[in-house]
Amino acid sequence: MLTQAKPHQRKILLLCSVGGLLEFYDFIISALLAGYIATIFFPVDANINGLLAAFATFSVSYFARPLGGIIFGHFGDVYGRKHAFTVSVLIMAIGTFCIGLIPSYNSIGIFAPLLLVACKMLQGFSIGGEIPGAITYISEFFPNKKGVTNGIIFCFLISGITTGYLVLGGLKYFFPHESILNWAWRIPFFIGGIFGIIAFYLRKKLIEIPEFHPYLNPQQPFPLIEVIKKYWQISILGALLTGFGALIIISLFTFLPVYLTKILGYTSDNLIWISALFVFISALSCIFFGWISDKVNNRVSLLILLIIGTCVFAFPIFYIYIHHFIFYPMVLFVSALLVGLCWGNIPAMFAEFFPHQVRYSGIGLSYNLGFGIIGGLAPLILLSSIKWGETSIAPAYVLVLAAIIILLALLIFKHAIKPKK
């Protein structure tokens, strides 16, 4: 796929990818540990209410993402991709390490969840610049292979979830439940913080985009304003696409440990290891579908295929979890393909939505609005749909509704989908 790439290009792709893996692990580990965080920081009587509080904190971090996207996007367009892209991973490492230092609610009361919210907002601010920076940086280094190279980036990003599953599985294997609640829950955050700092030093070796020219427009010194004025339609579509992609990966994988154990009542620890395997398969499928998107050169058709696949498989997926759990490996495989079809294709679309001069700002705005609003609320939406709909299959309704909204958005904004250099 990248046999013609030069050695320095492969090195750049690897440095970007590894840093993304560590940063996404840092960000996602809180969701995977939501059951423990609910007990440690939100000790309420009703189990689902504690989970709602824990996921609300997770959502707050998503709301900080648009601000990170705006600030990192501005500096990335005006002063260069490299520096903005490098600082983001350091901020994430600091936020993650500090979470591991926070005392429990029983020790300092209300200050414990407040400190947790502050650290999660720092994480959200950081990742708001990380992923748009990765898409921009890699797409400009590999202009003719945007699909497969962004597929590799998202393969590593999603592998951060796999890493989180493995760490969670190791935690449960080596420590009893009480030890995890007392102190061992901090270990994943310390691991993430340390490796995030390593990623920062690795990323300092990146070079600037050779063709990069600072954004210089005396009449409009802020790239974001130009994005809002000239590219507002494609920004709205991009935000909706990102939200849809976030909902797919959160509902099918990130939300899954809580769904299977807290909602459906399954207790097998093997679920963690098997889920980790299929998250990794979904990561690999990002590369495959990214390669396909370069070959067919029709990313909209692949997006429509994703919409159809979501509508067809959403209800069978959750029905099997509820009534025929013995077949859940098959369900996880289908989920992995949907995630790969989504995140192997959509990032390259983003790179073509905006011109070079405002690309980082444009991707930062649309990507983070989608993830910040829809992705941030996704766990709460999924839990609330189960609670108020009084049915465990409610997440399937949410996914199908989201797919229909994306199809309508494509019809409304189809005139704005024109690849830009």
N, C-alpha and C positions, 0 to 999 in steps of 0.2 A: 504493500500500500504506500509506503514511503521509501521505497528502494532508491529513488533518485534524490532524496533529501541529502543535503550536505551534513558533515559531522556536527558543525556548530548549530545547525538547525535542529538536529535530533537532540542535542544537549539542551537547547532552549526549551523544546517541547517537554523534555523530561523534568527540567527544573520547575517549569510552570505546573506540570501535572502533579508532582510530588508535593509541592507546596499546597496545591488545592486539596489533595487528599487529606493532609493534616489539618487544614483549616476547616474542611467540611466535617471531619471527625469531631473537632472541637465544638462545632456548632450543634451537631446532631446528638451528641451523647446525653444532653439534658432530656431530650425527648425519650430516648431509650431507657433512661433512669427515672422516668416520670413517676412510676409507682413508688419509688423510694423517696423522691423529692417531695411528693405529696405528703408523705408521713413525716418527714424531717422538718419541712418548712411550713406546712399547712395542716396541722393536726386537727382536722374537723371530724365530726362523728360519721357523717355519711360518706361512704367510700367514693362514689362518683363525684360528689362535691369537692373532695380533696383533689381528685384528678382534674376537675375543671379549673381549680385554682392553679394547679401546677402547669397545665397547658396554657392558662391565661398568661402566666409568666413567660412561657415559651413564645407566646404571641407578641408580647411586648418587644421582644428582641427583633421580631420581624418588622415591627413598626418603625424601628430605628434604621432599617435598611435603606429606605429612600433617601434619608439625609446623607448616609454614607455614599450612596450612589451619586448624589448631586455633587458633593464635595470632591470625592475622588475623581469623578468624571470631569469636573472643571479643570483640576490640576493635570489630569491625564491628557486632556485635549490641548491645554495651553502650554504646559511645561514638559510634557513627555510621558509616555506610557510607563516606563520602567520604574520611576521613583514612586509614583502613586501606587502602582501594583505591588511594590516591595513593602511599603509601610503597612499595608492592610494586614499582612500575615503577622506582623509583630504585635499590632493592636489586639488581634484575635488571641494570640498566645498569652498576653497579659490578662485579658478578661477571663480566659479559661482557667489559668492557674489560680487567679483570685477566688473563683467559685469554690475551689477546693479548700480555701482557707476560712470560709464563712462558718461561724458557729451555728448551731441548730436553733430552732425556735424555742426549745426548752431552756437554752442558755441565755439568749439575749432578747427573746420575745419578738416583737414586731420588726425590730431592726434586721432580723435574719432574712425575711422575705424581701425587705426593702433593698438590702445589699445584693441579694440575688438578682432582683430586677435591674439594678445598676450595672452589674456585670453582664447580664444578658443583653442590655442595651448596647454596651461596649462591643460585644460580639456581633450584634446585628449591624452596628455602624461599620464594623470592619468588613464583614462579608458583603455588605452593600457595594464595596469597591472591588472586592476580590474577583467575583465571577464575571461581572462586566469587563473588568480589566483583562481577565484570561481570554474571554471571547475576542475582545478587540486586538490584543497583542498577538494572539496566535493566528487570527484571520488575516492580519496584515503581514505576518511572516510567511504564511502559506496561502496566498490569495487564490490559487487554483485547487487547493485541497482543503477548503474550509470545513467541509462535512466531516471527513475522516479525522482531521486534526482536532476539531472541536469534540468529535466523538471520543477521542483519546482523553482529552481534558475531562470530559464528563464521566468517562470510565473511571478515572482516578478519583474524581469528586464523589461519585456514588460508592466507590470502594471505601471511602471514608465511613459510609454507613456500615459496610461489611466489617471494617475494623472496629467500629463501635459495637456491633453484635458480638464479635469475637472477644472483645474486652469484657463485655457484660457476661458472656458465657463463662469466661475464665473467672470472673468475680464470683459468680454463683457456684462454680465448681470448687474453688479453693477456700471460700469463706461461708460460714453459716449465715442465715438470714439476719440474726441479731448483730453479728459483727459488721455486716454490710451497713445496717442502719446506724450503728454506733460510730464507725470511722472508715470502713473500707470503701464506701461510696465515693470518697475523695480521690482515690487512686486514679480513676480514669481521667479526672480533670488535671491532676499533676502530670500524668503522662502526656496529655494533649498540650499542656502549656510548655513543657520541656521540648517536645518535638516541634512545636510551633516556632520556638526560638531558633532551633536548628534550621528549619525551613527558611526563616528570615535571612540567615547568613548564607544559605545556598542561593537564595534568590538575588542577593546583592551582586552575584556574578552575571546576571542577565545584562545584555547590551540593549541599547535603544533601537527602536525600529529604524533601519537605515534610511527609509524614505520619509521619516517623520519630519513634518514642518509645523512649527508652533501655529496655533490659531491666532491670526493677526487680522482683526477687523475693527478699525477705530470707531465705526458707527455701531458696532455690536460686539463689545469686548467679552460678553458672556455666552459661551456656546449653548448653554441650557436655554437661554431666551430664544435663540434661533431655532432650537429643536421644538419649543412650544409653539412658535409662530408658524414655521414651515412644515413641521413633521408631526403635528399633533394627532392626526388620524392614525398614522402608522404607530405612533407611541401608544395610543389606546389599544390598538390591535395587539401590539407587543405585550402590553400589560395583561391583557386577557389570556394570551397564549401562555405566558409565564404562570399565571394563576392556575390555568388548567393543568399545566405540567406539574406544578407544585402539588395540586390536589391529587393527581395520579400517584406520584411517588409517596406522598404522605399517607394516603388512604390504603395503598396496596402494600407498603413496607414499613414506613416509620411508625405509623399508628398501630401496626399489627401486633406487637408484643402486648400492648395494653388491651387491644380488642380481644385477643385470644384468651388472655389470662383473667382480666378483670370483668369483661363483658360476657364471654362465653364460658369462662370457668375452667379452661384447660390448664394443666399443671406441669406437663412434661417439659423438663429442661432441654430435651432434644430439639424442641421447637426453635430454640435460639440458634443452634448450630445449623439446622436445616435452612432456616430463614437466611442466615449469613451466606450460605452457599448460593441461594437463588438471588440474593441481592448482588452477589459477585457476577452471576450469570447475566443479570440485567445490565451491569456495568460493561461487561464484554459486548453485549448486544448493541450498546451505544456506538462502539467502533464499527460494527457490521452495518448498522443502519446509516451511520454517517458516511461510510464508503458507498453505500447504495445511493444516498442522496447526491453525491458527487457524480456518480455514473448516470443516473436517470436525469439529473439536472432539472428536476421538477419537484421542488420541496413542498409545494402546495398539495400536490397529489398524495404525497406521503402523509401530510397532515390530515387530509380527508380520510385516508385509510386508518389513521389513529382514531379519529372521531367515530368511524363505523365500528372499529374493534372495541372501543370503550362501551358503546351502546350494546353490542352483541354479548360481551363477556362480563359486564359488571354484575348482573344479577346471578349468573351461574357461579361466579367466584365466591360471592358471599353466601349463596345458598349452600354450596358444598362445605364451606367452613361451618355452617350452622348444623346441617343435617347429615352430611356424608364426609366427615372429617378425614376418613381413611384416604381420601383422594387428594388431600391438600398439597402434596408435592406437585401434582399436575396443575393445580390452581396457581401455585407459586411460579411455575414455569411460564404459564400464560401471562401472569403479572409482570414477569421479567421482560417478556417480549414487548409488552405495552410500554413499559418504562424505557426500554431501548429505542423503540420506534419514536417515542416522544423526544427524548433528550439526545438522540443521535441525529436529529433533524432540525429541531427548533433553534439551537444556538447559531447554526450557519445562516438561518433565515434572518436572525437579528443582525448579523454582520453585514447583510445586504440591505437591511432596512434604512441605514443611515450612511451619509457620505463620510469620507475620511476626517474632515475638519471637525465634525461634531459626533463622531461615532461613539466614543467613550461616554460622553454625556447622554446621548440618545439611548444607548443600551442601558446605562446606569439608571436612567429615569424609568423607562418602560419595564425593564426586568425587575427592578426593586419595588415598583408600585404593585406589580402582579404578585410577587412573592411576599411583599410586606403586608398587603391587605388580604388577598385570598389565601396565600400560603400561611400567613400568620394566624388567620381565623380558622383554617382548615380543621385542626384538632378539635376546636370548640364546636365548629359546625357539625362535625361527625359525631361527637359525643352528645351534643344537644339533639341532633336528629334521632339518635337512638333513645334518648331520655323522653323527649316529648312525643315522638312518633310511636313509642312503646313497641318497637320492633328492632331486632338485631340486624335486619337486612337493610336498614335505612341508609347506610353509606352508598349502596348501589344506586338508590334514587338520586343522591347528591352527584355522583359521577355522571349519570346519564343526563341530568339537567345541565351540568357544566358542559358536556359535549354538545348539546343542542345550542347552548348560548354561543359557543365557539363557532359552530357552523353558521349561525346567523351573523356573527361578527365578520366572518370571511365574506359573506355575501354583501354586507354593508360597505366594507372597506376594501373590496377587491381591486378597485381602481388605484389604490395607494400602494399596492404591492409591486414595486418596480425595483429590481436590483440596482444599487448605487455603488459607485467606486470610491 
